[in-house]
């Protein structure tokens, strides 16, 4: 025992996703004793990858690392080598293929325009349809990129994602729709991007190397006995679940995946293809092998492929929560839970679920490192 309270651990970390893993690593590096518990049968939270036929499958959806934060990049590349994967999704609208994000390839396919000037003129002409302040997402999108792009590349996809018509969704969801008057189809404007060689699970293994982990362990069901083991808790589960949903449920969008192994080397020729019409039930298909250029660890071409169809759905208790619904109603409810959380002595709430916040991976790592700076002094 290396703490003074007589408890076995200095920190109990609930959840082995990026926030929990980074905190646990730093706590151990500062000489603290740490126990990680996770209710899943595997580590790594939603970035968990599983090897199937030499392909690192992103089990809980595609995770493409991208950041402009040099501190985060230098930190995380200590635990994995990253490849140079560039995210360039393709949009499939009823069999017509378009380049994403909206760029000169998109505009050329949409209207036959060749110069940036022609593309800009076309967009400006269509934007003029909306006068006054946009009242909903549909009007907001048209005022930014015009009707043609809205109808083919935004409307169906967004309605599937949110389960509501664009005319019923608030305008603020699409504050900006970046479009480029260049032939650049790199989705992220990020200096650093890629996928960890060998998959995310290996990267998280390296982060928590030497730290005790108990899987298949539900913290909230065993709270009293687990709390008794440690001085302090780092909680990365849903904040409303921690308080027994006593103020009500926070809302999420969830995602369901249908994953299959195909006996062919190439299904769609790209890591991500978005299906932007309303009639196709899935939002996109991920072909996992193209995150690592279709090759195994030895650089050999892989003879099979794994695809995942993604279906967006309303979250209900028992489902996996993915995207916080950051509207006014949920914002107010979260604020009430946050005030309760501040009164919990010895508990730090962190991560996407603990802070009810949509975080990219680099933002989760940055938030965990900031927490470590405050806590581990």
C-alpha positions in Angstrom: 0.0 0.0 0.0 1.4 3.3 -1.0 -1.4 5.6 0.1 -2.0 6.9 3.6 -5.7 6.2 3.9 -5.2 2.5 4.2 -7.3 1.9 1.0 -5.8 -0.4 -1.5 -5.7 2.0 -4.5 -5.3 5.7 -4.9 -7.6 5.8 -7.9 -10.4 3.7 -9.2 -10.9 4.5 -12.9 -14.4 3.6 -14.2 -14.1 2.9 -18.0 -11.1 2.0 -20.1 -11.8 4.3 -23.0 -9.3 7.0 -24.0 -10.1 9.3 -21.0 -9.8 6.6 -18.4 -6.7 5.0 -20.0 -4.8 8.3 -20.3 -5.7 9.2 -16.7 -4.7 5.8 -15.5 -1.4 5.9 -17.3 -0.5 9.3 -15.9 -1.5 8.4 -12.4 0.7 5.3 -12.5 3.6 7.4 -13.9 3.1 9.7 -10.9 3.6 6.7 -8.5 -0.1 6.2 -7.8 -1.8 2.8 -7.5 -4.7 2.4 -9.9 -7.5 0.0 -10.6 -9.5 0.1 -13.8 -13.0 -1.4 -14.0 -15.0 -1.8 -17.2 -18.4 -3.3 -17.7 -17.6 -4.5 -21.2 -15.6 -7.7 -21.8 -12.9 -5.7 -23.5 -10.8 -2.6 -22.9 -10.6 0.5 -25.1 -14.3 1.7 -24.9 -15.7 2.8 -28.2 -12.3 2.8 -29.9 -12.0 -1.0 -29.5 -10.7 -2.8 -32.5 -10.9 -6.5 -33.1 -8.7 -8.5 -35.5 -10.7 -10.5 -38.1 -8.8 -12.2 -40.9 -5.9 -9.7 -40.5 -8.3 -6.7 -40.6 -8.5 -4.4 -37.5 -12.3 -4.0 -37.3 -13.6 -0.8 -35.6 -16.3 -2.6 -33.6 -18.1 0.6 -32.4 -17.8 2.6 -35.6 -15.1 4.2 -37.6 -12.5 6.1 -35.5 -10.1 8.3 -37.5 -7.6 10.2 -35.4 -7.1 13.8 -36.4 -5.7 16.8 -34.5 -4.0 20.1 -34.8 -2.9 19.8 -31.1 0.8 19.1 -31.1 0.8 18.3 -27.4 -1.8 15.6 -27.9 -0.1 14.2 -31.1 3.3 13.9 -29.4 1.6 12.3 -26.4 -0.4 9.6 -28.1 2.3 8.7 -30.6 4.3 7.4 -27.7 1.9 4.5 -27.5 1.3 3.7 -31.2 2.8 4.4 -34.6 0.2 6.0 -36.8 -0.2 5.4 -40.5 -0.9 8.3 -42.9 -4.6 7.4 -43.5 -6.5 10.4 -45.0 -10.3 10.4 -44.6 -11.9 11.0 -48.0 -15.5 9.7 -47.9 -17.6 9.1 -50.9 -21.4 10.0 -51.0 -23.7 7.6 -52.8 -27.0 9.3 -53.8 -29.1 6.7 -55.6 -26.0 5.4 -57.4 -24.5 8.8 -58.2 -21.1 9.1 -56.4 -19.9 12.4 -55.0 -16.7 13.4 -53.3 -16.9 14.6 -49.6 -16.3 17.1 -48.1 -17.9 19.4 -50.7 -15.1 20.4 -53.0 -14.4 21.0 -56.7 -14.8 17.3 -57.5 -18.3 17.5 -56.0 -19.3 20.6 -57.9 -18.0 19.3 -61.2 -20.0 16.1 -60.8 -23.1 18.1 -59.6 -23.2 20.9 -62.2 -20.4 20.2 -64.7 -18.6 23.4 -63.5 -14.8 23.4 -64.0 -13.5 26.6 -62.4 -13.8 27.7 -58.7 -15.5 30.9 -60.1 -18.2 28.9 -61.8 -18.8 26.8 -58.7 -19.1 29.8 -56.4 -21.5 31.5 -58.8 -23.8 28.4 -58.8 -23.7 28.1 -55.0 -24.5 31.8 -54.6 -27.3 31.7 -57.1 -29.0 28.8 -55.1 -28.4 30.3 -51.7 -30.5 33.3 -52.6 -33.6 31.2 -52.2 -33.5 31.7 -48.4 -34.1 35.3 -47.3 -34.1 36.3 -43.6 -32.9 34.2 -40.7 -33.0 30.5 -41.3 -35.8 28.9 -39.2 -34.7 25.3 -39.3 -31.9 23.0 -40.5 -33.2 22.8 -44.1 -33.2 26.6 -44.5 -29.8 26.9 -42.8 -28.2 24.3 -45.1 -29.7 25.9 -48.3 -28.5 29.3 -47.2 -25.0 27.9 -46.9 -24.6 25.6 -49.9 -27.8 25.9 -52.0 -30.6 23.5 -52.8 -28.9 20.9 -55.1 -26.3 20.0 -52.5 -28.9 20.0 -49.7 -31.3 17.7 -51.6 -28.7 15.2 -52.7 -26.0 15.2 -50.1 -27.5 16.5 -46.8 -31.2 16.0 -46.5 -31.6 12.2 -46.5 -28.4 11.5 -44.5 -29.3 14.1 -41.8 -32.9 12.8 -41.5 -31.7 9.3 -41.0 -29.1 10.4 -38.5 -31.6 12.4 -36.4 -34.8 10.5 -37.1 -36.6 13.8 -38.0 -37.3 15.9 -41.0 -34.7 18.6 -41.7 -37.6 21.1 -41.5 -38.2 20.0 -37.9 -34.5 20.1 -36.8 -33.1 23.3 -35.3 -30.9 25.4 -37.5 -27.9 25.4 -35.1 -27.1 21.7 -35.8 -25.5 22.9 -39.0 -23.8 26.1 -38.0 -21.5 25.9 -40.9 -21.0 23.5 -43.8 -17.5 23.8 -45.1 -17.1 23.8 -48.8 -13.8 24.2 -50.7 -13.2 25.7 -54.0 -10.2 23.4 -54.4 -9.7 19.8 -55.5 -8.9 18.8 -51.9 -11.0 15.9 -50.6 -9.2 15.4 -47.3 -12.2 15.5 -44.9 -10.3 16.9 -41.9 -8.4 20.2 -41.8 -5.9 18.6 -39.4 -2.1 18.7 -39.4 -1.8 15.3 -37.9 -4.1 12.3 -38.9 -4.0 8.6 -39.2 -4.9 5.3 -37.7 -2.7 3.4 -35.1 -0.8 0.7 -36.8 -2.1 -2.6 -35.3 -5.4 -1.0 -34.2 -6.6 1.1 -31.3 -6.9 -1.8 -28.8 -3.1 -2.3 -29.0 -2.6 1.4 -28.4 -4.8 1.3 -25.3 -3.0 -1.8 -24.1 0.2 0.1 -24.3 -1.3 3.0 -22.3 -2.5 0.8 -19.4 0.4 -1.6 -19.4 1.1 -2.7 -15.9 -2.2 -1.5 -14.5 -4.8 -3.8 -12.9 -8.0 -4.1 -15.0 -11.2 -5.9 -14.1 -13.5 -6.4 -17.1 -17.2 -7.5 -17.0 -17.5 -5.4 -13.9 -20.4 -2.9 -13.6 -19.3 -0.1 -11.3 -22.8 1.1 -10.5 -24.0 -2.4 -9.5 -21.0 -2.8 -7.2 -20.5 0.8 -6.2 -20.1 0.4 -2.4 -17.5 -2.3 -2.5 -15.5 -0.7 -5.4 -15.6 2.7 -3.7 -14.2 1.1 -0.6 -11.1 0.1 -2.5 -9.9 3.6 -3.6 -9.4 7.1 -2.3 -10.8 8.7 -5.4 -12.9 7.7 -8.4 -12.5 8.8 -12.1 -15.9 8.1 -13.5 -16.4 8.1 -17.3 -19.8 6.5 -17.5 -23.1 8.4 -18.2 -23.5 11.1 -15.6 -27.3 10.5 -15.3 -26.8 6.8 -14.7 -24.4 7.7 -11.8 -27.3 9.5 -10.1 -29.8 6.8 -10.9 -31.5 9.0 -13.5 -33.2 10.8 -10.6 -33.7 14.0 -12.6 -34.6 12.2 -15.8 -32.8 10.6 -18.8 -30.3 12.6 -20.9 -31.0 11.8 -24.6 -28.5 10.3 -27.1 -28.5 9.1 -30.6 -27.4 5.5 -30.9 -25.9 3.5 -33.7 -26.5 -0.1 -34.7 -23.9 -2.0 -36.7 -24.4 -4.9 -39.1 -21.0 -6.3 -39.7 -20.1 -9.1 -42.2 -17.0 -10.8 -43.5 -17.0 -11.1 -47.3 -15.1 -13.6 -49.3 -13.8 -11.0 -51.8 -10.9 -8.6 -51.7 -12.8 -5.3 -52.3 -16.4 -4.3 -51.6 -16.5 -0.6 -52.2 -13.0 0.6 -52.8 -13.1 3.2 -49.9 -13.1 3.1 -46.1 -16.4 5.1 -45.9 -19.3 5.5 -48.3 -22.2 7.6 -47.0 -25.7 6.8 -48.4 -27.3 10.2 -48.6 -30.8 9.2 -49.9 -33.6 8.7 -47.4 -34.7 5.4 -48.9 -31.5 3.4 -48.1 -32.0 2.4 -44.5 -28.3 2.6 -43.4 -26.4 5.9 -43.2 -23.1 4.6 -44.4 -21.0 1.5 -45.0 -17.5 1.2 -43.6 -15.0 -1.1 -45.2 -12.4 -1.6 -42.5 -9.4 -2.8 -44.4 -9.0 0.5 -46.2 -8.1 2.2 -43.0 -4.9 0.4 -43.3 -4.6 0.3 -47.1 -5.9 -3.2 -47.4 -2.8 -4.9 -46.1 -1.9 -7.0 -43.1 0.8 -6.3 -40.5 3.4 -7.9 -42.9 2.3 -5.7 -45.8 0.5 -8.5 -47.7 -2.8 -7.9 -49.6 -5.7 -9.3 -47.7 -7.9 -11.7 -49.7 -11.1 -11.0 -47.7 -12.9 -7.9 -46.5 -15.1 -6.8 -43.6 -17.9 -4.3 -44.0 -20.2 -2.6 -41.4 -23.5 -1.0 -42.2 -24.5 1.7 -39.8 -28.0 2.5 -38.7 -28.8 5.5 -36.7 -31.4 5.2 -34.0 -33.1 6.9 -31.1 -31.4 5.9 -27.8 -33.4 4.0 -25.2 -32.1 2.7 -21.8 -30.0 -0.4 -22.4 -28.7 0.8 -25.8 -25.1 2.0 -26.3 -25.1 5.9 -26.0 -23.1 7.5 -28.8 -24.0 11.1 -29.6 -25.3 13.5 -26.9 -28.3 15.4 -28.1 -26.9 18.8 -27.2 -30.1 20.8 -27.5 -31.5 23.3 -25.0 -33.6 20.8 -23.1 -30.8 18.3 -22.6 -28.3 21.1 -21.9 -30.5 22.3 -19.0 -30.8 18.8 -17.6 -27.1 18.2 -17.9 -26.4 21.4 -16.0 -28.5 20.1 -13.1 -26.6 16.8 -13.1 -23.3 18.7 -13.3 -24.2 20.7 -10.2 -24.9 17.4 -8.4 -21.6 16.0 -9.6 -19.7 19.0 -8.2 -21.0 18.0 -4.7 -19.7 14.4 -5.0 -16.5 14.4 -3.0 -13.8 12.2 -4.3 -15.3 11.7 -7.8 -14.1 13.3 -11.0 -16.5 13.0 -14.0 -14.8 12.9 -17.3 -15.1 12.0 -21.0 -18.0 12.0 -23.5 -20.6 10.4 -21.2 -19.4 11.8 -17.9 -19.5 15.4 -19.3 -22.3 14.8 -21.8 -20.3 16.3 -24.6 -19.5 15.4 -28.1 -15.7 14.9 -28.0 -13.3 14.0 -30.9 -10.6 11.6 -29.7 -7.9 14.3 -29.5 -10.3 16.4 -27.4 -10.8 13.5 -25.0 -7.1 13.0 -24.6 -6.6 16.8 -24.1 -9.3 16.9 -21.5 -7.8 13.9 -19.7 -4.3 15.5 -19.7 -5.8 18.7 -18.4 -7.4 16.8 -15.6 -4.1 15.1 -14.8 -2.4 18.5 -14.6 -4.9 19.6 -12.0 -5.1 16.4 -10.1 -1.7 14.8 -10.1 0.5 17.6 -8.7 
